Amino acid sequence: MSPLTFEELVSYFFYAQAEAERPYERIDFVRLVQDLGLENANALRHTIVQQLAGGRRLQVIQAELAA
């Protein structure tokens, strides 16, 4: 999985939210990626994708990350 650009990462995290709720705006993810740094944000995305591929539900992953 190749690393995403800053803009692609922001879009990835924004669209990964539950569509019905979308409690966070794009600017929230801009700040997140800036705070984490591009490399760490890409690593987080990779971890999320792996967990989803392994059958974990997005809501569980989101809850763990929020804790």
C-alpha positions as CSV (number, residue, x, y, z in Angstrom):
1,M,0.0,0.0,0.0
2,S,1.6,3.2,-1.1
3,P,1.6,6.3,1.1
4,L,-1.0,9.0,0.4
5,T,-0.4,12.6,0.0
6,F,-1.6,15.1,2.7
7,E,-4.8,15.9,0.7
8,E,-5.5,12.2,0.0
9,L,-5.1,11.4,3.7
10,V,-7.5,14.1,4.8
11,S,-10.0,12.9,2.3
12,Y,-9.5,9.3,3.4
13,F,-10.2,10.0,7.1
14,F,-13.1,12.3,6.2
15,Y,-14.9,9.8,4.0
16,A,-14.1,6.9,6.4
17,Q,-16.6,8.4,8.9
18,A,-20.0,7.0,9.3
19,E,-21.9,8.6,6.5
20,A,-25.1,9.3,8.5
21,E,-23.2,11.2,11.2
22,R,-20.0,12.8,9.9
23,P,-19.3,14.6,13.2
24,Y,-15.9,15.9,11.9
25,E,-15.3,18.4,9.2
26,R,-12.3,18.2,6.8
27,I,-10.5,20.9,8.8
28,D,-10.5,18.5,11.8
29,F,-8.6,15.9,9.7
30,V,-6.2,18.6,8.3
31,R,-5.3,19.3,12.0
32,L,-5.1,15.5,12.7
33,V,-2.7,14.8,9.9
34,Q,-0.6,17.9,10.7
35,D,-0.4,16.8,14.4
36,L,0.5,13.2,13.5
37,G,2.8,14.0,10.7
38,L,2.3,12.6,7.2
39,E,4.3,9.4,7.9
40,N,2.4,8.5,11.1
41,A,-0.9,9.3,9.5
42,N,-0.2,7.0,6.7
43,A,0.8,4.3,9.2
44,L,-2.5,4.8,11.0
45,R,-4.4,4.5,7.7
46,H,-2.5,1.3,6.9
47,T,-3.4,-0.2,10.4
48,I,-7.0,0.7,9.9
49,V,-7.1,-0.9,6.4
50,Q,-5.5,-4.1,7.7
51,Q,-8.0,-4.3,10.6
52,L,-10.9,-3.8,8.2
53,A,-9.5,-6.5,5.9
54,G,-9.3,-8.8,8.9
55,G,-13.0,-8.4,9.6
56,R,-13.0,-5.8,12.4
57,R,-15.9,-3.4,12.3
58,L,-15.1,0.3,11.7
59,Q,-17.1,1.3,14.7
60,V,-14.9,-0.9,17.0
61,I,-11.7,0.6,15.4
62,Q,-13.1,4.1,15.9
63,A,-14.0,3.4,19.5
64,E,-10.5,2.1,20.2
65,L,-8.8,5.1,18.6
66,A,-11.0,7.5,20.5
67,A,-10.0,6.0,23.8
